[in-house]
Amino acid sequence: MALKPSGEMYLESIYILCKTKSAVRSIDVAEYMNFSKPSVSRAMGILRNENFITMDKDGYISLTDAGLELAQKIYERHTVLSQVLMMLGVDEETASEDACKIEHVISDKSFESLKNYIKGI
């Protein structure tokens, strides 16, 4: 089953938090994303059911291999798309917001072509 863009955003946020914190809990995700605890709790349940995350008895979240792979893919898309937009003169905040929207709908083929193009610049 394909994950919705909102699920991808949660995975990306968990991935980013895991890079800076030794342990990540739902409250950390809620604070990072500025979402309510109930919304995050519901999303964590969905991600768990889809086997993208595991949660231990103390509520600490870990990405599964599938979750990590998808989170890294979304993070890379966000990073590259933000960089491209800033190269075109878009301010950082707008570039990041727009990249966040584009990263969920751009095809793998188009993204790889874009990435290869900017590597050659």
C-alpha positions in Angstrom: 0.0 0.0 0.0 1.3 3.4 -0.9 1.8 5.9 1.9 0.0 9.2 1.8 2.0 12.4 1.7 1.2 13.0 5.3 2.6 9.6 6.3 5.7 10.5 4.3 6.0 13.7 6.2 5.9 11.9 9.5 8.6 9.4 8.3 10.8 12.3 7.1 10.3 14.1 10.5 11.2 10.9 12.4 14.3 10.5 10.2 15.4 14.1 10.8 14.9 13.8 14.6 16.8 10.5 14.7 19.8 12.2 13.2 19.9 14.7 16.0 18.5 12.8 19.0 19.5 9.5 20.5 15.8 8.5 21.1 12.6 9.8 19.5 9.1 9.6 20.9 5.7 10.8 19.6 5.9 14.0 21.7 9.2 14.9 19.9 7.4 14.4 16.5 4.4 16.4 17.7 6.7 19.3 18.8 8.9 19.2 15.7 5.9 19.2 13.3 3.8 21.5 15.5 0.9 18.9 15.4 -1.4 17.8 18.2 -0.5 14.7 20.2 -3.6 12.8 19.1 -2.9 13.5 15.4 0.7 12.2 15.9 -0.5 9.2 17.9 -3.0 8.2 15.1 -0.3 8.6 12.5 2.2 6.5 14.5 -0.4 3.7 14.7 -0.8 3.8 10.9 3.0 3.8 10.3 3.3 0.9 12.8 0.5 -1.1 11.0 2.2 -0.5 7.7 5.5 -1.7 9.2 7.4 1.6 8.6 8.1 2.1 12.3 8.4 0.1 15.5 7.7 1.4 19.0 9.0 -0.1 22.1 7.2 -0.4 25.5 8.5 3.0 26.5 7.2 4.7 23.4 10.6 5.1 21.6 10.2 5.0 17.8 12.5 3.2 15.4 12.3 3.2 11.6 12.1 -0.2 10.1 14.3 -0.9 7.0 11.3 0.0 4.8 10.6 3.1 6.8 14.2 4.2 6.7 14.5 3.7 3.0 11.3 5.7 2.3 12.3 8.4 4.8 15.8 8.8 3.2 14.2 9.0 -0.2 11.8 11.8 0.9 14.5 13.6 2.8 16.8 13.5 -0.3 14.0 14.8 -2.5 13.3 17.6 -0.1 16.9 18.6 0.2 17.6 18.5 -3.6 14.4 20.3 -4.5 15.0 23.0 -1.9 18.5 23.5 -3.3 17.3 23.7 -6.9 14.7 26.3 -6.0 17.2 28.4 -4.1 19.6 28.2 -7.1 16.7 29.7 -9.1 16.5 32.6 -6.7 13.7 31.4 -4.4 14.2 32.4 -0.7 15.0 29.5 1.6 11.7 29.4 3.5 9.6 29.4 0.3 11.9 26.9 -1.3 11.6 24.5 1.6 7.8 24.9 1.7 7.5 24.3 -2.0 9.9 21.4 -2.0 7.8 19.8 0.7 4.8 19.8 -1.7 6.7 18.7 -4.8 8.6 15.9 -3.1 5.4 13.8 -2.7 4.3 14.0 -6.3 7.4 14.1 -8.5 8.1 10.8 -10.3 11.3 8.9 -9.6 12.3 9.4 -13.2 11.8 13.2 -13.2 13.6 13.5 -9.8 16.6 11.4 -11.0 16.8 13.5 -14.2 16.7 16.7 -12.2 19.3 15.4 -9.7 21.6 14.4 -12.6 21.1 17.7 -14.3 22.2 19.8 -11.2 25.2 17.5 -10.7 26.4 18.5 -14.1 26.1 22.3 -13.5 
